[in-house]
Amino acid sequence: MSAQAALTFFRFGAGGRSFRAEPRKKKKVDPKRELAVRDRMRKKIKKLEKAPQEMIPIEDFITPFRFMDETRVRATSPLSFEESERRALLLKRWAVYKQKQHKAEMNTIKSLVDAQEEALKELRLESEELYQAAIQRDEGLFPFERQEPTHSPPLPNYEAPEGKCNDVTKVYTQ
């Protein structure tokens, strides 16, 4: 079969009919209806722009009360002797590591304080008024803010009265 014959067969098939479809006719659109649809869309967009989008709270951060029950305690399985020894050794190693870390911090702080004292001594020898200005406390450096409790702590043996419960669960839709 030649290339021309294959192309003709592909276009018209075995029966000679064309497989090509006629182009679709465009639907006549009513201009008034089109304007109404556009206006509705503009109004919806303006309404969405005016109102800030309400954030949906994440319920995963709220622990349900049934999980806060103190009577629900999981029983621990007894550890093998090897595992308890391994954990004890790990705790000792951790304590030694933290002790070395603490000593290194204390040595750094001590060397900084010593350097500061030495600099203040040198400054005092140079100028007494500069020394007095240097040792003045800067109140704005570390602002002190204090927050006091605004409510009383819960009573330990208080039992809340049982009564009718109104479901105020919010339903969010988007």
C-alpha positions in Angstrom: 0.0 0.0 0.0 1.5 3.3 -1.0 1.7 6.3 1.3 -1.0 8.1 -0.7 -3.3 5.1 -0.4 -2.7 4.8 3.3 -3.5 8.4 3.8 -6.7 8.1 1.8 -7.7 5.0 3.7 -7.1 6.8 7.0 -9.1 9.8 6.0 -12.1 8.0 4.4 -11.9 4.5 5.8 -12.8 1.3 3.9 -16.3 2.6 2.9 -15.1 5.9 1.6 -16.8 7.9 4.3 -15.0 10.8 6.0 -14.1 10.3 9.6 -13.8 14.1 10.1 -16.5 15.6 12.2 -18.2 18.9 11.2 -17.3 21.8 13.4 -19.8 22.5 16.2 -22.1 25.4 15.8 -21.7 28.1 18.4 -24.5 28.5 20.8 -26.3 31.8 20.6 -25.8 33.6 23.9 -28.3 36.0 25.3 -26.4 39.2 26.1 -28.7 40.0 29.0 -28.2 36.6 30.6 -24.4 36.9 30.1 -24.4 40.3 31.8 -26.4 39.0 34.7 -24.0 36.1 35.2 -21.0 38.5 35.1 -22.7 40.8 37.6 -23.4 38.0 40.0 -19.8 36.9 39.8 -18.6 40.4 40.5 -20.9 40.7 43.5 -19.6 37.4 44.9 -16.0 38.5 44.4 -16.7 41.8 46.2 -18.4 40.0 49.1 -15.5 37.7 49.5 -13.0 40.6 49.4 -14.9 42.6 52.0 -15.3 39.8 54.7 -12.0 38.4 56.0 -11.8 34.7 55.6 -12.8 32.9 58.8 -10.1 30.5 60.0 -11.3 27.0 60.8 -10.0 25.9 64.2 -7.9 22.8 64.3 -9.6 20.4 66.6 -6.5 18.2 66.9 -4.9 20.6 69.4 -7.8 20.2 71.9 -7.4 17.1 74.0 -10.7 15.3 74.7 -11.7 15.0 78.3 -12.0 11.3 78.1 -8.2 11.1 77.5 -7.5 13.4 80.5 -8.9 10.9 83.0 -6.2 10.1 85.5 -7.6 6.6 86.2 -6.5 5.6 82.6 -3.0 4.5 83.3 -1.2 2.1 81.0 0.5 -0.8 82.8 4.3 -0.9 82.2 5.7 -4.2 81.2 8.6 -5.5 83.3 12.1 -4.9 81.8 14.7 -7.5 81.4 17.8 -7.3 83.5 20.0 -6.4 80.4 17.6 -3.6 79.4 17.5 -2.1 82.9 21.3 -2.2 83.0 21.6 -0.6 79.6 19.2 2.2 80.6 21.1 2.8 83.9 24.4 3.0 82.0 22.8 5.4 79.5 21.6 7.6 82.3 25.1 7.7 83.8 26.6 8.6 80.5 24.0 11.3 80.0 24.8 12.8 83.5 28.5 12.9 82.7 27.9 14.6 79.4 25.6 17.2 81.0 28.1 17.8 83.8 30.9 18.5 81.3 28.6 20.8 79.3 27.7 22.7 82.5 31.4 23.0 83.5 32.3 24.3 80.0 29.5 27.0 80.3 30.6 28.0 83.8 34.2 28.3 82.6 33.1 30.5 79.7 31.0 32.7 81.9 33.9 33.0 84.5 36.4 34.0 81.8 34.0 36.6 80.4 33.4 38.1 83.9 37.1 38.1 84.6 37.7 39.9 81.3 35.0 42.4 82.1 36.5 43.1 85.6 39.9 43.6 84.1 38.5 46.0 81.5 36.7 48.0 84.3 40.0 48.2 86.3 41.8 49.5 83.2 39.0 52.0 82.6 39.1 53.2 86.2 42.8 53.9 85.8 42.1 55.9 82.6 39.1 58.0 83.7 36.9 57.8 86.8 33.9 59.4 85.2 33.9 56.8 82.3 34.2 54.1 84.9 31.1 55.5 86.8 29.2 55.7 83.5 30.1 52.1 82.6 28.9 50.7 85.9 25.5 52.4 85.8 22.6 50.0 85.4 20.7 50.3 82.1 17.0 49.8 83.0 15.9 49.6 79.4 18.3 46.7 78.6 16.1 44.0 80.2 12.6 45.3 80.6 10.8 43.7 83.5 7.3 42.5 82.8 5.2 40.6 85.3 1.9 38.8 84.7 -0.2 37.8 87.6 -2.9 35.1 87.6 -6.2 36.5 86.5 -8.3 33.7 87.9 -8.3 31.5 91.0 -6.9 27.9 90.8 -9.4 25.1 90.6 -10.7 23.5 93.7 -9.3 19.9 94.1 -12.5 18.1 95.2 -15.1 20.2 93.3 -17.6 18.2 91.4 -19.4 20.1 88.6 -23.2 19.9 88.7 -24.7 17.8 86.0 -27.4 19.3 84.0 -28.8 19.9 80.5 -26.0 20.3 77.9 -26.6 22.6 75.0 -24.6 21.6 71.9 -22.8 24.7 70.7 -20.6 22.9 68.2 -19.8 25.2 65.2 -20.3 23.8 61.8 -17.9 25.3 59.2 -18.7 25.3 55.5 -16.6 26.7 52.7 
